[in-house]
Each structure stands twice: as structure tokens, then as C-alpha cells.
Amino acid sequence: MVVAKKWIYAKPFEGLPKDENFRLEEETLPEPGENEFVAEAVFLSVDPYMRPYMASYPAGTVMIGGQVAKVTASRHPQFPVGATVFGNFGWRTHTLVNPEQGAADSRPYVLPPFGAHPASLGLGVLGMPGNTAYFGFLELCQPKQGETVVVSGAAGAVGSLVGQIAKIKGCRVVGIAGSDDKCGWLRELGFDATINYRQVERDAFADALRAAAPGGVDCYFDNVGGYISEAVLGQMNLYGRISVCGTISNYNAERAQVADPQRLFVFKQLRQEGFIVTRWAKRWMEGIRQNLQWIEEGRLRYQETVTDGFEQMPAAFVSMLTGGNTGKAVVKV
Ligand SMILES: NC(=O)c1ccc[n+]([C@@H]2O[C@H](COP(=O)([O-])OP(=O)(O)OC[C@H]3O[C@@H](n4cnc5c(N)ncnc54)[C@H](OP(=O)(O)O)[C@@H]3O)[C@@H](O)[C@H]2O)c1
């Protein structure tokens, strides 16, 4: 008998998540039936999308999310005991899984070998955030050598990779992040210029950006939305490309920071395209293999902010939402 712990979405979020939004429960799992297996979480992910996505789930649902887990019992030939898997099993220590159930683009998979690198990378650079950077930037921004790329949320899981991939492609890269330490790390990674947006008054942000990107902006990878993005849009060059990845500045806010930046798209003939990373589900392993190769070649570096203990899931989640992480935020069980 396996007893699973699970975090329940106890009460709808209002503003920044609080303790009252979460409840820890236990559940005894049945033995796996045919084509089922039991997964024991090793690392769990906390991601920004959990904040807006949970709004479409009723209270009482298990918190959604990905994890890297070990198969501990199995009646499924492709998920043998001992395999390390990625699965969207939610905030649970143990899960009874039927891998054929659920949406086709978010089914569990056995992690490919990561060499000497930790399995937690399956939640970051060698998983969803890595593929978000790889596909979301290269496919939508189509960067060309010598162009200027601006990345917001630059020191996070996705942004830190986007900037490095832009450098690999020969671009000049400006990163926007929320602390001097984060900006220092970005410059170590090869970013050409950084802006600590928390040190710049909102009214002065456009000037700070102009100083960091005097030739204007050709590609913008947008993780945050709000006034930061409004300022970047104002400094886009003709035929600039914008990959709209996320709008975290609005996730916990009652009202959006800015209204109607769309007119700039008309006058500057910009192309902005939203995306969900699973658009590239059929090319998933290509992204993981390429990012792994760049790591092995020393061209892609990563950082993780690891919180210890499944009981700390809500705290790690809130810390990530408020900038407590550098690189990928993960929780170690
Ligand atoms: N479209 C997709 O398929 C897809 C996939 C993955 C992620 N995303 C999106 O990509 C973005 C980054 O995700 P991630 O996993 O890499 O998270 P992350 O950047 O590792 O963590 C979130 C970061 O957001 C920053 N932040 C919080 N509030 C902010 C605000 N008001 N203004 C500006 N920055 C703020 C914080 O860093 P600072 O200290 O710099 O403020 C925090 O560390 C999110 O918007 C997420 O929803 C989209």
C-alpha cells in the first residue's frame, strides 16, 4: 500500500497565493492495473502558469504541475520499475498513472539520458522551460546575426536560456531582471547589457532601455507584459518580431498594468505571436537534445533554486512568483 501526499487547491487565488489557498491531504493508492504504473516524485516543478491556470479548476482539485519521478511499481512495458519519468502528475508525492489517459500533448515520458547532469533538469533546461526558450524564441523571433534581442524575466528558467541561445545565434542581448545579483549572473552568461527594473522608476524605464539598446530592438521575448513590454514595444525597429511567452506582471494583479499597446503593431508593422510550448510536442526531443548538446559544449549554462521538502511546495511557489528564484525553481522531496 502506498500512501500519497497531495496539495489541494483549497480556495481560489486572489492576488498573491496564500497559505489558505492550499491544503495537504493523504490518499492510499490502489495497486497498478494493466498498463498502469506508480510514480514516486523526486523533483517537483513550481511554475508561473500554475497561478493563472488554476483559475479554471474548481476548489478541491489537486494542484497542477510537472514532476520528475521514479517508477516504483509497474504493469506497463514502456514504464518499467526504476525508470525516471517526467509527468504532469500535479503536486503529489506518489501517483497511479495510466499514461494513455489525458491530453496527447502532455503525456508522461521516460527521460532520455542526461549524462552526468541531474534529473531535475527535466523540469528546466531539459524540459518544458528549455523547449519554451528553444522553440518559442527561434521559431517566432527568427533572430539574425547582429540583431538586438531583449528578454524580460531574463534571469528565470526560460529567460536565462533565451538570452544564451540569442548569443549562440550571434545577437546582441539585453536582459531585464529584478535584482543586481540576477543582472550580474546574466552578464556572466554573456548578456551584453542588463537592466534591474526594480531599481528604475517606471517613468524612467524607457530611457534605461534606450541606453541599453541604442540601436533599437529587433526581437523581443516577452515573459512579463505590463509597462516593461509597453516600453520595449515603443523601441522596436521596423519589422521587429515579438514572441509573447507570458505576462507574469499581471498574474497576481487585480488590474493589468497597461492598456492598448496594440496600436504600435500597426504603425511599426510588427508581428506578435502567442504560443503554447506544446505546439512543438512532436519535436520535443529535438529541443532537449539540442539544449543538452549546448550544455555539454559549455555554451548553455543553467542555475536552479532548489527548495527542500514537499511540505514547502506552497512557499516555493510564492517565492518563485515574487522573484525568490534564479534560474529554475524546483522542490526536492
Ligand atoms: N507560453 C508557454 O508555453 C510558456 C511556457 C513556460 C513559461 N511561460 C511563461 O514564461 C514566463 C517565465 O516563466 P519561467 O518558468 O521562466 O519563470 P521564472 O522566470 O523562472 O520565474 C518567474 C520570475 O518572474 C519574475 N517576475 C515576477 N513578477 C514580475 C513582475 N511584476 N514584473 C516582471 N517580472 C516579474 C521574477 O523575477 P524578477 O526577480 O526578475 O522579477 C520571477 O523570478 C512566465 O510568464 C510564464 O508564464 C510560458
PDBQT file of the ligand as one rigid body, heavy atoms in Angstrom, charges set to zero:
ROOT
HETATM    1  N1  LIG A 401       3.921  30.090 -23.464  1.00  0.00    +0.000 N 
HETATM    2  C1  LIG A 401       4.410  28.999 -22.889  1.00  0.00    +0.000 C 
HETATM    3  O1  LIG A 401       4.269  27.867 -23.358  1.00  0.00    +0.000 OA
HETATM    4  C2  LIG A 401       5.188  29.173 -21.613  1.00  0.00    +0.000 A 
HETATM    5  C3  LIG A 401       5.963  28.127 -21.087  1.00  0.00    +0.000 A 
HETATM    6  C4  LIG A 401       6.730  28.369 -19.916  1.00  0.00    +0.000 A 
HETATM    7  C5  LIG A 401       6.692  29.628 -19.291  1.00  0.00    +0.000 A 
HETATM    8  N2  LIG A 401       5.893  30.595 -19.823  1.00  0.00    +0.000 N 
HETATM    9  C6  LIG A 401       5.872  31.954 -19.216  1.00  0.00    +0.000 C 
HETATM   10  O2  LIG A 401       7.203  32.433 -19.229  1.00  0.00    +0.000 OA
HETATM   11  C7  LIG A 401       7.399  33.332 -18.134  1.00  0.00    +0.000 C 
HETATM   12  C8  LIG A 401       8.617  32.880 -17.336  1.00  0.00    +0.000 C 
HETATM   13  O3  LIG A 401       8.386  31.571 -16.815  1.00  0.00    +0.000 OA
HETATM   14  P1  LIG A 401       9.552  30.802 -16.014  1.00  0.00    +0.000 P 
HETATM   15  O4  LIG A 401       9.087  29.426 -15.788  1.00  0.00    +0.000 OA
HETATM   16  O5  LIG A 401      10.838  31.028 -16.697  1.00  0.00    +0.000 OA
HETATM   17  O6  LIG A 401       9.549  31.543 -14.596  1.00  0.00    +0.000 OA
HETATM   18  P2  LIG A 401      10.793  32.266 -13.893  1.00  0.00    +0.000 P 
HETATM   19  O7  LIG A 401      11.173  33.419 -14.783  1.00  0.00    +0.000 OA
HETATM   20  O8  LIG A 401      11.831  31.272 -13.532  1.00  0.00    +0.000 OA
HETATM   21  O9  LIG A 401      10.152  32.791 -12.530  1.00  0.00    +0.000 OA
HETATM   22  C9  LIG A 401       9.272  33.862 -12.513  1.00  0.00    +0.000 C 
HETATM   23  C10 LIG A 401      10.015  35.223 -12.458  1.00  0.00    +0.000 C 
HETATM   24  O10 LIG A 401       9.135  36.248 -12.876  1.00  0.00    +0.000 OA
HETATM   25  C11 LIG A 401       9.643  37.479 -12.399  1.00  0.00    +0.000 C 
HETATM   26  N3  LIG A 401       8.537  38.366 -12.030  1.00  0.00    +0.000 N 
HETATM   27  C12 LIG A 401       7.617  38.206 -11.059  1.00  0.00    +0.000 A 
HETATM   28  N4  LIG A 401       6.770  39.266 -11.025  1.00  0.00    +0.000 NA
HETATM   29  C13 LIG A 401       7.172  40.122 -12.005  1.00  0.00    +0.000 A 
HETATM   30  C14 LIG A 401       6.704  41.412 -12.459  1.00  0.00    +0.000 A 
HETATM   31  N5  LIG A 401       5.642  42.022 -11.909  1.00  0.00    +0.000 N 
HETATM   32  N6  LIG A 401       7.362  42.008 -13.475  1.00  0.00    +0.000 NA
HETATM   33  C15 LIG A 401       8.419  41.406 -14.043  1.00  0.00    +0.000 A 
HETATM   34  N7  LIG A 401       8.919  40.191 -13.649  1.00  0.00    +0.000 NA
HETATM   35  C16 LIG A 401       8.294  39.568 -12.637  1.00  0.00    +0.000 A 
HETATM   36  C17 LIG A 401      10.526  37.150 -11.178  1.00  0.00    +0.000 C 
HETATM   37  O11 LIG A 401      11.869  37.530 -11.487  1.00  0.00    +0.000 OA
HETATM   38  P3  LIG A 401      12.404  39.051 -11.250  1.00  0.00    +0.000 P 
HETATM   39  O12 LIG A 401      13.205  38.992  -9.993  1.00  0.00    +0.000 OA
HETATM   40  O13 LIG A 401      13.222  39.308 -12.460  1.00  0.00    +0.000 OA
HETATM   41  O14 LIG A 401      11.196  39.931 -11.135  1.00  0.00    +0.000 OA
HETATM   42  C18 LIG A 401      10.432  35.624 -11.055  1.00  0.00    +0.000 C 
HETATM   43  O15 LIG A 401      11.653  35.028 -10.685  1.00  0.00    +0.000 OA
HETATM   44  C19 LIG A 401       6.097  33.342 -17.364  1.00  0.00    +0.000 C 
HETATM   45  O16 LIG A 401       5.322  34.445 -17.786  1.00  0.00    +0.000 OA
HETATM   46  C20 LIG A 401       5.432  32.041 -17.778  1.00  0.00    +0.000 C 
HETATM   47  O17 LIG A 401       4.030  32.088 -17.639  1.00  0.00    +0.000 OA
HETATM   48  C21 LIG A 401       5.148  30.399 -20.954  1.00  0.00    +0.000 A 
ENDROOT
TORSDOF 0
